[in-house]
Amino acid sequence: MKFSIEVANEKHAQYAEAICKEMEESAKVRGTGIAKRSPEYVEKKMREGKSVIALDEQGQFAGFSYIESWSHEHFVANSGLIVNPVYRKSGLARQIKKKIFELSLKKYPKAKIFSITTSLAVLKLNTELGYKPVTFSELTDDDAFWKGCEACVNYDILQRNNRRMCLCTGLLYDPAKAKKSFSFIKNISLLERFRKQTTTH
């Protein structure tokens, strides 16, 4: 099955209600809570170019994710990742995750991208993209973000630990550190190539 995965815009507003309904149903199945989003909120993300939508070959909604920014855009999160149940286990979630991650880097090149999750699948996807496990203290301290956890069934655990830990794993992608790491690996590679050339002559 081939999907069209693109940055959403106002023409995709027709799918907003279906997206919100699927988010709510998915949360019920997982037994966790998520911050409820209205169709109007999803439409706003579409108009701002801060979301990604996947459509199937018939032009029907297949998946979605959006970007939220926190702490004056020093942190961003890829939120609301959802895949139509018909297309789960098809690899679509990975494609959407990669697309929204790339969009985040483009729109917020200096921001740290973070995630908190109890999902092993999301943990694996984020790790593949370069996220590193971190303590909650390294994530945003924006109260508005943590308020979104109130709908989660585990919120009392977060409160009891003064937001230092919960059942979720904290993950962070720091573009500044990733760039340094890439430069280091690149330099090592060049050094190894130089050594091989000098030892063969």
PLY file of the C-alpha trace (Angstrom):
ply
format ascii 1.0
element vertex 201
property float x
property float y
property float z
element edge 200
property int vertex1
property int vertex2
end_header
0.00 0.00 0.00
1.33 3.41 -1.00
0.56 6.51 1.03
0.78 10.20 0.32
2.51 11.82 3.31
2.70 15.60 3.23
2.70 18.74 5.32
-0.97 19.40 6.00
-2.70 22.67 5.08
-6.19 24.15 5.06
-7.40 21.77 2.33
-7.05 18.88 4.81
-9.40 20.47 7.37
-12.10 18.01 6.28
-10.20 15.27 8.12
-9.89 17.11 11.46
-12.93 15.53 13.10
-11.92 11.99 12.08
-8.39 12.62 13.40
-9.65 13.76 16.82
-12.02 10.80 17.08
-9.23 8.34 16.27
-6.92 9.97 18.84
-9.56 9.51 21.53
-10.31 5.91 20.55
-6.62 5.03 20.47
-6.12 6.41 23.99
-8.99 4.27 25.26
-7.51 1.12 23.71
-4.08 1.81 25.24
-5.63 2.53 28.62
-3.88 5.88 28.89
-5.08 9.42 28.63
-3.96 12.11 26.24
-4.66 15.80 26.10
-7.89 16.02 24.14
-7.72 18.13 21.01
-10.64 19.74 19.23
-11.10 19.72 15.44
-10.51 23.48 15.59
-7.10 22.94 17.22
-6.11 20.37 14.60
-7.27 22.69 11.81
-5.13 25.48 13.29
-2.06 23.23 13.16
-2.84 22.48 9.53
-3.15 26.15 8.60
0.14 26.94 10.36
2.00 24.20 8.48
2.79 22.43 11.75
1.35 19.01 11.01
1.77 16.03 8.71
-1.05 13.97 7.23
-1.02 10.62 5.46
-3.68 9.68 2.91
-4.21 6.30 1.28
-4.51 5.69 -2.46
-8.23 6.55 -2.31
-7.52 9.87 -0.60
-8.83 8.71 2.78
-7.27 9.62 6.13
-4.54 7.15 7.09
-2.41 8.94 9.71
-1.47 12.24 11.34
0.94 14.04 13.69
1.55 17.65 14.68
4.16 19.91 16.28
3.81 21.79 19.56
6.36 24.30 20.85
7.19 25.06 24.50
9.41 27.33 26.59
9.45 30.11 23.98
10.27 27.62 21.19
13.38 26.28 22.93
11.63 22.89 23.00
9.27 21.24 20.53
7.36 17.97 20.66
5.90 15.81 17.92
2.45 15.03 19.25
-0.75 13.25 18.38
0.81 10.53 16.24
-2.11 8.46 15.04
-2.57 5.78 12.40
-5.92 4.54 11.13
-6.38 1.01 12.61
-6.73 -0.36 9.07
-3.11 0.59 8.35
-1.38 -0.28 11.59
1.68 -2.55 11.38
2.22 -1.36 7.80
5.23 0.82 8.60
3.15 3.98 8.19
3.81 5.22 11.73
7.56 5.18 11.03
7.06 7.19 7.82
4.89 9.79 9.57
7.33 10.00 12.49
10.23 10.66 10.15
8.30 13.30 8.20
7.16 15.24 11.29
10.68 15.01 12.74
12.14 16.51 9.55
9.48 19.24 9.58
10.35 20.07 13.21
14.04 20.45 12.33
13.13 22.70 9.41
10.73 24.98 11.31
12.67 25.01 14.61
16.35 24.34 13.72
17.68 25.39 17.13
15.00 23.78 19.31
15.43 20.56 21.26
12.88 17.94 20.22
11.52 15.85 23.06
9.05 13.11 23.84
7.63 11.26 26.81
6.09 7.87 26.17
5.14 4.49 27.65
4.95 2.96 24.17
7.78 0.59 23.24
7.04 1.18 19.55
7.36 4.98 19.91
10.49 4.52 22.03
12.05 2.43 19.26
11.06 4.88 16.52
12.46 7.86 18.41
15.71 6.05 19.18
16.15 5.31 15.47
15.83 9.05 14.78
18.56 9.88 17.29
16.62 10.66 20.48
18.42 9.84 23.73
16.81 8.78 27.05
16.96 11.63 29.58
15.57 12.56 32.98
12.48 14.76 33.09
14.65 17.62 34.43
16.23 17.92 30.96
12.85 18.47 29.31
10.77 21.62 29.17
9.68 23.15 32.48
6.70 24.79 30.75
3.69 24.22 33.01
1.39 24.23 29.98
3.06 21.07 28.66
2.83 19.15 31.94
-0.78 20.23 32.38
-1.50 18.09 29.32
-0.62 15.04 31.41
-3.64 15.59 33.66
-5.78 13.40 31.40
-3.40 10.45 31.82
-4.34 7.65 34.24
-0.80 7.85 35.66
-0.94 11.57 36.47
-0.95 10.97 40.24
2.45 9.23 39.93
3.87 12.28 38.15
2.48 14.56 40.86
3.81 12.45 43.73
7.29 12.65 42.22
7.13 16.43 41.67
7.38 15.91 37.88
10.79 14.26 38.24
9.63 10.84 37.00
6.63 8.79 35.96
5.94 5.60 33.99
6.86 7.45 30.80
10.39 7.50 29.44
11.79 10.94 28.61
13.53 11.23 25.24
15.44 14.17 23.78
17.01 15.08 20.45
19.43 18.00 20.73
20.39 19.23 17.22
23.48 21.01 18.58
24.85 17.81 20.13
23.82 15.76 17.11
25.75 18.12 14.84
28.88 17.84 17.01
28.56 14.05 17.08
28.22 13.94 13.30
31.30 16.15 12.87
33.29 13.91 15.23
32.28 10.75 13.35
33.04 12.42 10.04
36.51 13.48 11.25
37.24 9.96 12.51
36.19 8.56 9.15
38.47 10.98 7.29
41.34 10.15 9.65
40.89 6.41 9.07
40.83 6.98 5.31
44.04 9.05 5.51
45.74 6.34 7.57
44.83 3.67 5.02
46.17 5.81 2.19
49.46 6.49 3.96
50.00 2.84 4.89
49.40 1.62 1.36
51.93 4.00 -0.25
0 1
1 2
2 3
3 4
4 5
5 6
6 7
7 8
8 9
9 10
10 11
11 12
12 13
13 14
14 15
15 16
16 17
17 18
18 19
19 20
20 21
21 22
22 23
23 24
24 25
25 26
26 27
27 28
28 29
29 30
30 31
31 32
32 33
33 34
34 35
35 36
36 37
37 38
38 39
39 40
40 41
41 42
42 43
43 44
44 45
45 46
46 47
47 48
48 49
49 50
50 51
51 52
52 53
53 54
54 55
55 56
56 57
57 58
58 59
59 60
60 61
61 62
62 63
63 64
64 65
65 66
66 67
67 68
68 69
69 70
70 71
71 72
72 73
73 74
74 75
75 76
76 77
77 78
78 79
79 80
80 81
81 82
82 83
83 84
84 85
85 86
86 87
87 88
88 89
89 90
90 91
91 92
92 93
93 94
94 95
95 96
96 97
97 98
98 99
99 100
100 101
101 102
102 103
103 104
104 105
105 106
106 107
107 108
108 109
109 110
110 111
111 112
112 113
113 114
114 115
115 116
116 117
117 118
118 119
119 120
120 121
121 122
122 123
123 124
124 125
125 126
126 127
127 128
128 129
129 130
130 131
131 132
132 133
133 134
134 135
135 136
136 137
137 138
138 139
139 140
140 141
141 142
142 143
143 144
144 145
145 146
146 147
147 148
148 149
149 150
150 151
151 152
152 153
153 154
154 155
155 156
156 157
157 158
158 159
159 160
160 161
161 162
162 163
163 164
164 165
165 166
166 167
167 168
168 169
169 170
170 171
171 172
172 173
173 174
174 175
175 176
176 177
177 178
178 179
179 180
180 181
181 182
182 183
183 184
184 185
185 186
186 187
187 188
188 189
189 190
190 191
191 192
192 193
193 194
194 195
195 196
196 197
197 198
198 199
199 200
